[in-house]
Amino acid sequence: MNKLRETISPNLYDIDFLLWVETTANLLRVGKFTEIDIPNLIEEIESIFH
């Protein structure tokens, strides 16, 4: 069963980080940019450099 979601609920980041990452990557891959959890994605990208 594929657990990936087509949208990200506001609290998925806090509930299941791995699923959030997989879902975010999938949404980016298919071009559903309006469905992405932008604030948390920015936080994760910025954390790479800090």
N, C-alpha and C positions, 0 to 999 in steps of 0.2 A: 504494500500500500504506500502510495506517495503522500508524504505528510506536507510537502511544500504547499504553501498557500498562494493565492492569487493577489491577496492584499495583506498588509501587515496591521494587526490590531495594535492599538497604542501601547499595550503592555507586553507584547510578545518578547521584546528586548529583555525585559526583567524576568519573564517566566521561563523561556527556553532560548538561550543565547545562540546555540548551534542552529536551531531551526530558524531563528531570526537571520543569521548570516546566510544560510542556504536560500531562504526566501528572498532576501535582498539581492543576492547574486542572480537568482532566477529572474526577478523583476527587471534588473539591469539588462540581463541578456535579451529579454523579450521586448525591451523598450517601454515598459510600463512605469515611466519615471514619476508620474503623479501618485503612484501607489506606494512609493518608497518612504520609509521612516527617515527623512532627511536629517533631523536634529541628531539622532543617535548615530547615523552613518557618518556625519561630520565629526562627532565626538570620537568615534573609533579611528577615523583616518588621522585626526590630529594627535591621537594618543601614540601613534607609531613614531612620531618625531619628538616625543617628550619623555 
